[in-house]
Amino acid sequence: MNKIKIYHNPSCSKSRRALELILEKKMKIEIIEYLTQPITIKELKLILKVLKLKPYNIVRKNEKVWKENYSKIELTEKEIIKLIIENPIILERPIVINNNLGVIARPAERVQEIFS
């Protein structure tokens, strides 16, 4: 049986809803509360590869730290990855991975895309 990973923020309603949908499927799940369980650069690069996205595409652009400090400057992918690691609050959520399928579950029902 596959184990689904969810990069989860319990204070986010969309993240809580995505988790509920996964739990309803009775699948094995690994919950990574990325605000308290820091992710590594290697792990973030793997997430990006599975999602087939660039670092900029997984940034929460309305987060205060991003808007006030980085939104108006040009950053390399490497710099954005470093910023996400240093400021995990700017990571879009929830991210759900099932083997080599992954989604940013916004809306939460997008998790259905990875149940195969």
C-alpha positions in Angstrom: 0.0 0.0 0.0 1.3 3.5 -0.9 1.9 6.1 1.7 0.7 9.6 1.0 2.7 12.5 2.3 0.9 15.8 3.1 2.9 18.9 3.9 0.4 20.2 6.3 -0.4 23.4 8.3 -3.1 22.5 10.9 -4.2 26.2 11.1 -5.1 26.2 7.4 -8.7 25.2 6.6 -7.7 23.9 3.1 -4.9 21.8 4.6 -7.3 20.4 7.2 -9.9 19.6 4.5 -7.3 17.9 2.3 -6.2 15.8 5.2 -9.8 14.8 5.9 -10.2 13.6 2.3 -7.0 11.5 2.5 -8.1 10.0 5.8 -11.5 9.1 4.3 -9.7 6.9 1.8 -8.1 5.0 4.7 -4.6 5.2 3.1 -1.3 5.2 4.9 -0.3 8.8 5.5 2.7 10.7 6.6 1.8 14.1 7.9 4.6 16.6 7.8 3.8 19.8 9.7 6.4 21.8 7.8 6.2 24.8 10.1 7.6 22.7 13.0 9.3 19.9 11.1 11.6 21.7 8.7 12.0 20.3 5.3 15.5 20.0 3.6 16.6 21.5 0.4 16.8 18.0 -1.1 13.2 17.2 0.0 12.0 20.6 -1.4 13.7 19.8 -4.7 12.0 16.4 -4.9 8.7 18.1 -4.2 9.3 20.5 -7.0 10.2 17.7 -9.3 7.0 15.7 -8.5 4.8 18.8 -8.8 6.6 19.8 -12.0 6.8 23.3 -10.8 9.4 26.0 -10.3 10.1 27.3 -6.8 8.3 30.6 -7.5 5.1 28.6 -8.2 5.0 27.2 -4.7 5.4 30.5 -2.9 2.5 32.1 -1.0 2.8 35.5 -2.5 0.3 37.1 -0.1 2.4 36.1 3.0 3.7 39.2 4.8 7.3 38.1 4.7 7.2 37.6 0.9 5.3 40.8 0.1 7.4 43.0 2.3 10.8 41.7 1.5 10.9 39.7 -1.8 8.0 40.4 -4.1 9.7 43.3 -5.8 13.1 41.8 -6.4 14.3 39.3 -9.0 15.4 36.0 -7.4 17.0 32.9 -8.8 15.4 29.5 -8.2 18.2 28.7 -5.8 17.5 31.9 -3.8 13.8 31.1 -3.7 14.4 27.6 -2.4 16.7 29.0 0.3 13.9 31.5 1.3 11.3 28.8 1.5 13.6 26.7 3.7 14.3 29.7 5.9 10.7 31.0 5.9 8.5 27.9 5.6 5.4 30.0 6.1 5.8 31.1 2.5 5.4 27.5 1.2 2.1 27.0 -0.5 -0.2 24.5 1.2 -1.2 21.8 1.4 1.2 19.8 -0.8 0.2 16.2 -1.2 2.5 13.6 -2.7 1.7 10.0 -3.7 4.7 8.3 -5.2 5.5 10.4 -8.3 2.1 12.2 -8.4 1.6 15.4 -6.5 -0.7 18.4 -6.2 -1.0 21.6 -4.3 -4.5 20.9 -2.9 -6.1 24.2 -3.5 -9.0 23.6 -3.6 -8.6 20.6 -1.2 -10.6 18.3 -3.6 -7.5 18.3 -5.9 -6.2 15.5 -3.7 -8.5 13.2 -5.7 -6.0 13.6 -8.6 -3.4 11.5 -6.9 -5.5 8.6 -5.8 -4.6 6.0 -8.4 
